[in-house]
Amino acid sequence: MKAAAVRKEERFHTGQVLALSVCHFVHDVYSSFLSPLLPLLIEKLSLSLTQAGFLSTVMQIPALLNPHIGSLADRISVRLFVVLAPALTAVPMSLIGVAPSYGVLLSLLFTAGISVALFHVPAPVMVSQLAGPYKGRGMSFFMTGGEFARTVGPLAAVGAVSVFGLEGFYPVMMVGILASVWLYWTVREAEPTGRKPAHRKVRETWNQLRYLLLPITGILVARGFMHAAMATFLPTFVQMETGSLWLAGISLTVYEAAGVAGVLSAGALSDRFGRRRVLLVALVGAPLSVALFSVLPGWYRLPALVLVGLTVLSTTPVMLAMVQEHAKESPAAANGLYMMISFLARSGIVVAVGFIADLIGLKGTYLLSAVLGLAGIAFALQLPGLGPSQPSRP
């Protein structure tokens, strides 16, 4: 029996990992509804731009609770959080069109934000355990679902509203509900956390993993300038530089598609060649490709843009795998800390990038973000350097 249990832990549970990845896609499709439907909500509820901007903030506020959600998930079954999340996110996000007032809309989005946190904190822990020694591959599968949802989600929202109208598209919540039911039957026999870890406070988890989380924080900040510049201002920059609205429109699609390929491959490559080595390749390639993209003319930018997507977006599954490998005693709390750090870095840097762009222009901002991105190399060199399945200890 003991040998059988060991063999089970050492293999890659393909069906269950893929189920979590598909439900990650379904879940994130719903969480991306707000942005494409915002103009219609502004018109319906007569919102100011300030009120409209606050909607996204309210939805992201629960991310500040990620470490505490992770600490809770370390003590009770993470399956409950993960299985219910697609339905719990689908219902409020499908009802935003029928919200009769701004207050009700805020409540729906805050509820969805809680569900988003409840999914994204423990789900990577499940994937990590179900992936056995192939944690990088598992994280790549999982994150591919999220990346692909960012492309499909806005199209799904606009398509549903086009067919049913803003106040009539709420039946699309059934897809999320069915996804939760399917996920329950797929992972119902899995208890991926194995033995329950001893309860640790969030501060104790931070102290235990500070040697890992501090360099990762540096990488997230250094990479964040490039990520924010590309995700927020890419179509605007391309249109200003080329004068082609069509080229500006396809640029974001090319970037995201390359990102999906990078996310899908980076984790598996890190299983074979080591986490730190793959991160270093990405963190060297990202600034160089961003700088190249910013100086090349016209259509020559597209090949450089593919390189940008492959390198800038590919680091997440590798860092998630590292966090799970080193957080043996409190994996969900550690992932919650990582998610909170990522959220805070991303939110603050987006504002900074916009301010810099007002001062020096978008081209100068892209070049500066590439220079700042080089700092990520120094932080990556501080990461534990043993093999992917042999994390070092402080």
HELIX and SHEET records of a PDB file:
HELIX    1   1 LYS A    2  GLU A    9  1                                   8    
HELIX    2   2 THR A   14  SER A   31  1                                  18    
HELIX    3   3 LEU A   34  LEU A   45  1                                  12    
HELIX    4   4 LEU A   49  GLN A   60  1                                  12    
HELIX    5   5 ILE A   61  LEU A   65  5                                   5    
HELIX    6   6 ASN A   66  ALA A   73  1                                   8    
HELIX    7   7 VAL A   78  SER A   94  1                                  17    
HELIX    8   8 ILE A   96  VAL A   98  5                                   3    
HELIX    9   9 TYR A  102  HIS A  120  1                                  19    
HELIX   10  10 ALA A  123  LEU A  130  1                                   8    
HELIX   11  11 LYS A  135  PHE A  164  1                                  30    
HELIX   12  12 TYR A  170  VAL A  172  5                                   3    
HELIX   13  13 MET A  173  VAL A  187  1                                  15    
HELIX   14  14 VAL A  202  THR A  242  1                                  41    
HELIX   15  15 LEU A  245  PHE A  273  1                                  29    
HELIX   16  16 ARG A  275  VAL A  295  1                                  21    
HELIX   17  17 GLY A  298  TYR A  300  5                                   3    
HELIX   18  18 ARG A  301  VAL A  312  1                                  12    
HELIX   19  19 THR A  315  HIS A  326  1                                  12    
HELIX   20  20 PRO A  331  GLY A  373  1                                  43    
HELIX   21  21 ALA A  375  ALA A  380  1                                   6    
END                                                                             
